[in-house]
Amino acid sequence: MKIAVIGSNMVDLITYVDQMPKAGETLEAPTFHMGCGGKGANQAIAAARTGANVMMLSKVGDDIFADNTIRNFQQNGIDTQYVEKVSGVSSGVAPIFVDSSSQNRILIIKGANAHLQPEDIDRAAAALKQCKLIILQLEIPLETVYYAIDFANHHGIQVILNPAPASKALSLEYACKCDFFMPNETELEILTAMPVANMTQIQAAARSLLEKGLKNVIVTLGAKGSVWLHGDQVIQVPPCKVQAVDTSGAGDAFIGCFAQHYMQTGNVLEAMKEASLFAAYSVTGKGTQSSYPNQVEFNAFKQAQLS
């Protein structure tokens, strides 16, 4: 079954710091890493590395980063027919700062991602109709996200919407048209304007979205695991305990792995458990996509967790 990711790609510029500088302060940082990222691209890579047949619909600039981004997709077996260059525009860039506790702070410059338009979906329509699932995020224009949701609904294609970065401009009417709504706890707080300091509050905030008509809300909670709300059900999936080095891209790892496993099995809970393991592996290494395991590495990791 083919999965389409309609969304962003970024060049991650990751700086590891012992402490964040204060305003006006210059500090020396011990390590720097550059890699391929962006929420859409991360999710596509995670799905592909767990065995999914993935096509990517995205835009890159006409700078030095573009060819490397396309080549990275291809090396991971992703269909790049609809990853297109935009003349006179930079590729998307994400400066990321990771502190000594492995927490990250991220800025994004959308660049070419802001040029992904509804007509791009029309051009890719024949290929998209062959897909069983479309994954969307919010690093591309909202009008394109809405158009993709309508396209999917019209053609009977399931949709995962990851509302990241969170935007209060997001239409809940369109969110209700999606099969899965998958925020993290910070995004949940922004979108609902409700506190998320503990599991009771998290569930109440997620429940408020169900009451507005959303079908399935899955909240990723980092070291606290994840929780799925559907109808009257509330199901928690505990975390996999690991020593975190860098949490960048862990939520995307979860979503990409979840998508592949859900398409393969149709079982939401088992897909969440698999995704939790995949995301746990990802935080044990530095970087975003560079920390995602291939199938051999992931299988070995799962065996080690069971033993």
Disulfide bonds with the S-S distance in Angstrom:
none
